[in-house]
Amino acid sequence: MVAQDLMSHEVFEDLRMEAEIARQELAEAQWRLDKTEIRAPFGGRITERVIQLGHHCKLADPLFTIADFDPLITLLYLPERDIFGLREGRDVRITLKANESVEFAGRIRQISPVVDTATGTVKVTVEAVNPPRDVRPGTFVTIDIVRETHHEAVLVPRDAIVRELQEAFVFVAKGDVAEKRPISLGLEEGDYIEALDGVESGDQVIVAGQGGLKDGTSIKILPMTEASDLAVKGDRAVHG
């Protein structure tokens, strides 16, 4: 229209200025609209809603609590002497405190390169590997770090061991008498300790009242009680 002299240059410039202002107002409106969409800095699940419909919020007001379920990690603070021999990537076993039947695998993700001078500990980050669905952030767990494995180890219940100074003994039921046997202890895990010698798989060791026994004491095994247990074979590893 300007080229055909149907519109003056003054009117054209006024319209062009109005269009530019409209574009700027649109961009600012779009920017403000984008600000109404709340974006978290990471993916996760909303576990708590603080803000309610109609509330006015200002900068730094809490709106939601979000938990990151992937990955699930736990932090261990181990004495410096326990760090030697550990490597990133080593497998661990994770057990729920609330339900000890729930066990799943994990691995050491990171070992801090420094020692906390205040506590003398080193931070170790453990990552869960394919945890069950009922495992939640904040859950209390027990971490077992596998240091060494002995196959076909002979295990005896921890309660069966009698310690005297630097020596350890168990009492084995031989007929109607108790036979005192010195044993050398190896790796341990949970309620069992490896016996390097002194007993064989299938020996019946006494786990109740053995503190008052002597070699050759007459005994009577009571059925359906916890008065005795069998030494067993199995793969056991030392854990920390």
C-alpha positions, 0 to 999 in steps of 0.5 A: 500500500505504501508502494502504491501511495495508498498509505503514508510512510508515517502511518506505516511506521506507526503500524510497524511499531505497534506490531513490534510492540505486540511481538514483544508483549507476546514474548513476555506473556509466553515467558510468564506463562512458562513460569507457571509450569513447575519443573523439577531439576531431576526425575522422580516421584512426588512424595509430599504436596505443600502448595494448595490451589489458590495459594500465593507463593513467592520465591523459595517457597516449598511446593513439593517434595520429590524423591528420586527412586533411580538410582537408590543409593546408601552412604557408609562411613567406614573406618580407614582400616576397613577400606583397604582392599575395597574397590569400586564395582565390588558386589555387596548384599543389601538386606531390609531392616524391616523385613530381613527376608528381602535381600537384593544385590548392590555394588560399590559405586564410589569410594571417597578419596579423602578421610574425614579427619573429624571421624577418621572414616571414609565415605563409601557410596553403595548403589542398589541393583534392580531393587524390589518395588517395595524398597523405598528411599529412606529405608533402613538396610544392612549392607554386607560387603563380600571380602572373601569366599570359602567354598565347602566351608564347615560352619558351626553356630556362633552360640556353640563356641566356647572361648578361653583366652586365645583358644576356642572350643566346641562340645560335640555330642558323642552318644551320651557324653560331650566331647571337647574339641579345640577348633580354629576359626575362619571366616564368619557371617551372621550366626555362623563361623567357619571351623577350619579344623576340629569338626566335620560336616554332620557333627552334632555340636552343643549350643545350650549349656556348653559353658558348664560342660567338661570333656566326657560329661554325660549329656542327654539330647532333648528332641524338638529343642534348640539344645543342639545343632548340626555343623553344616557345609556351605559357601560363606563369605566374610562381611563387614 
